Amino acid sequence: MMPAAAIALIRAELEDATTGDLLHRPGWTAQRIAHVLAADGWTVTADDQTIGPETPAESH
C-alpha cells in the first residue's frame, strides 16, 4: 500500500494537469508526478519482481 503522503502528491499533480495533458501527453504527466515524488524525497525505482510466463487462453 502506498503511503498517504505519496497519494496526496500524485493526486495534486493529476488535479493540476490539464485534460489535454492527461489525454494526449500521459507520459509527460507521469514524468511530472515522478519528478514531484523524487523532489519530495521519495525514491522512485523499477519493481524487480518478475512476472511469470503467460499461458494462452484455452479455447472451448
Phi and psi in degrees as GROMACS dihedral restraints (atoms count N, CA, C in turn):
[ dihedral_restraints ]
;  ai    aj    ak    al  type     phi  dphi    fc
    3     4     5     6     1   -79.1    20    10
    4     5     6     7     1   141.2    20    10
    6     7     8     9     1   -63.4    20    10
    7     8     9    10     1   150.1    20    10
    9    10    11    12     1   -59.0    20    10
   10    11    12    13     1   -33.8    20    10
   12    13    14    15     1   -64.5    20    10
   13    14    15    16     1   -39.9    20    10
   15    16    17    18     1   -67.5    20    10
   16    17    18    19     1   -41.3    20    10
   18    19    20    21     1   -60.9    20    10
   19    20    21    22     1   -40.4    20    10
   21    22    23    24     1   -63.9    20    10
   22    23    24    25     1   -41.0    20    10
   24    25    26    27     1   -65.5    20    10
   25    26    27    28     1   -43.2    20    10
   27    28    29    30     1   -62.7    20    10
   28    29    30    31     1   -45.9    20    10
   30    31    32    33     1   -62.6    20    10
   31    32    33    34     1   -41.6    20    10
   33    34    35    36     1   -61.7    20    10
   34    35    36    37     1   -42.3    20    10
   36    37    38    39     1   -66.8    20    10
   37    38    39    40     1   -39.9    20    10
   39    40    41    42     1   -65.3    20    10
   40    41    42    43     1   -38.5    20    10
   42    43    44    45     1   -68.0    20    10
   43    44    45    46     1   -31.2    20    10
   45    46    47    48     1   -79.1    20    10
   46    47    48    49     1   -21.1    20    10
   48    49    50    51     1   -70.9    20    10
   49    50    51    52     1   145.4    20    10
   51    52    53    54     1   -80.2    20    10
   52    53    54    55     1   162.6    20    10
   54    55    56    57     1   -60.8    20    10
   55    56    57    58     1   -38.8    20    10
   57    58    59    60     1   -61.0    20    10
   58    59    60    61     1   -41.9    20    10
   60    61    62    63     1   -61.9    20    10
   61    62    63    64     1   -44.9    20    10
   63    64    65    66     1   -66.2    20    10
   64    65    66    67     1   -38.2    20    10
   66    67    68    69     1   -81.9    20    10
   67    68    69    70     1   -40.8    20    10
   69    70    71    72     1  -108.7    20    10
   70    71    72    73     1   -15.0    20    10
   72    73    74    75     1  -137.7    20    10
   73    74    75    76     1    54.3    20    10
   75    76    77    78     1   -62.8    20    10
   76    77    78    79     1   -33.0    20    10
   78    79    80    81     1   -64.4    20    10
   79    80    81    82     1   -39.7    20    10
   81    82    83    84     1   -65.4    20    10
   82    83    84    85     1   -40.8    20    10
   84    85    86    87     1   -63.4    20    10
   85    86    87    88     1   -41.6    20    10
   87    88    89    90     1   -63.1    20    10
   88    89    90    91     1   -39.7    20    10
   90    91    92    93     1   -63.8    20    10
   91    92    93    94     1   -40.1    20    10
   93    94    95    96     1   -60.5    20    10
   94    95    96    97     1   -43.4    20    10
   96    97    98    99     1   -65.0    20    10
   97    98    99   100     1   -44.4    20    10
   99   100   101   102     1   -61.7    20    10
  100   101   102   103     1   -39.8    20    10
  102   103   104   105     1   -64.9    20    10
  103   104   105   106     1   -43.2    20    10
  105   106   107   108     1   -63.5    20    10
  106   107   108   109     1   -42.9    20    10
  108   109   110   111     1   -61.7    20    10
  109   110   111   112     1   -45.9    20    10
  111   112   113   114     1   -63.9    20    10
  112   113   114   115     1   -40.4    20    10
  114   115   116   117     1   -64.6    20    10
  115   116   117   118     1   -27.8    20    10
  117   118   119   120     1   -87.1    20    10
  118   119   120   121     1     1.8    20    10
  120   121   122   123     1   101.1    20    10
  121   122   123   124     1     1.6    20    10
  123   124   125   126     1   -78.6    20    10
  124   125   126   127     1   145.7    20    10
  126   127   128   129     1   -96.2    20    10
  127   128   129   130     1   120.1    20    10
  129   130   131   132     1  -105.8    20    10
  130   131   132   133     1   111.5    20    10
  132   133   134   135     1  -133.2    20    10
  133   134   135   136     1   163.2    20    10
  135   136   137   138     1   -74.9    20    10
  136   137   138   139     1   148.4    20    10
  138   139   140   141     1   -81.9    20    10
  139   140   141   142     1   125.9    20    10
  141   142   143   144     1   -85.8    20    10
  142   143   144   145     1     2.8    20    10
  144   145   146   147     1   -67.8    20    10
  145   146   147   148     1   133.4    20    10
  147   148   149   150     1   -93.0    20    10
  148   149   150   151     1   133.8    20    10
  150   151   152   153     1   -88.3    20    10
  151   152   153   154     1   134.9    20    10
  153   154   155   156     1   -66.9    20    10
  154   155   156   157     1   169.2    20    10
  156   157   158   159     1   -66.6    20    10
  157   158   159   160     1   145.5    20    10
  159   160   161   162     1   -83.3    20    10
  160   161   162   163     1   143.2    20    10
  162   163   164   165     1  -111.5    20    10
  163   164   165   166     1   141.0    20    10
  165   166   167   168     1   -66.3    20    10
  166   167   168   169     1   150.6    20    10
  168   169   170   171     1   -68.3    20    10
  169   170   171   172     1   144.5    20    10
  171   172   173   174     1   -78.8    20    10
  172   173   174   175     1   137.5    20    10
  174   175   176   177     1  -100.8    20    10
  175   176   177   178     1   136.8    20    10
